[in-house]
Amino acid sequence: MNINREKLTAAAAEAAVKLADRLEGCGKLSLSSLPEGNTALVLVDIINGFIKEGAMSCAEIGRIIQPTVLLTEKFRDGGRPIFAFADCHSEGAAEFLSFPVHCLKNTSESEIVSEIKAVGGYTLIQKNSTNGFLEKGWQEVLCKNPQINTFVVCGDCTDICVLQFCLSLKTWFNMSDRASRIIVPVNCVDTYGADGHNADLMNLAAFKIMSDSGIEFVSEITE
């Protein structure tokens, strides 16, 4: 493959700026505008092992905790269902061939952060891979709650676990010829920064892929 690096760099920079402007300009969404009996909140890996401790933690992701707490309280107080995924790996997890050992089962790394624990009201679903959609616990949620077709998704990492879950969920509804809304509040998702993994760039890449698949973005969700 012959790549014109100069043209690629210019095109990528232009696209990134346009997408950033679009995200900064996306409006707020009122929770009251979403159908009460058909809307659920999904929290993806807002756990100690990705924010507070361990080989895969990134303190900067902690910025999503407070807005997610407020949103979780709104769902809880309104009696709307809340589901929380938590990375929870076996010691010989195949995922450790690609990522450092993290979030082992029965360790504090695999626990939901204390701020969200204090709110409560959620159903916990442990997962042993980056894609929580594949877990038996989530398949049971879909089976037992066919009326839910609107999902608000928060968590980390935007470009890994959030991306995979949202794409799988949206395409599952599409496969079934069922209308759905997958909504991501930008203030409640983030990814980590590291060498070779620029957080701003990877967030934008994930937003672009999800948006192209029919997933919606809002700046935040209000009352």
Secondary structure, DSSP 4 states (H G I P E B T S, - for coil): ----HHHHHHHHHHHHHHHHHHHHH---EEGGGS-GGGEEEEEE--BHHHHTSSTT--GGGGGGHHHHHHHHHHHHHTT--EEEEEE-B-TT-GGGGTS-S--BTTSGGGSBPHHHHHH---EEEEESSS-GGGSHHHHHHHHH-TT--EEEEEEE-IIIIIHHHHHHHHHHHHHTT---EEEEEGGGEE---BTTB-HHHHHHHHHHHHHHTT-EEES-EE-
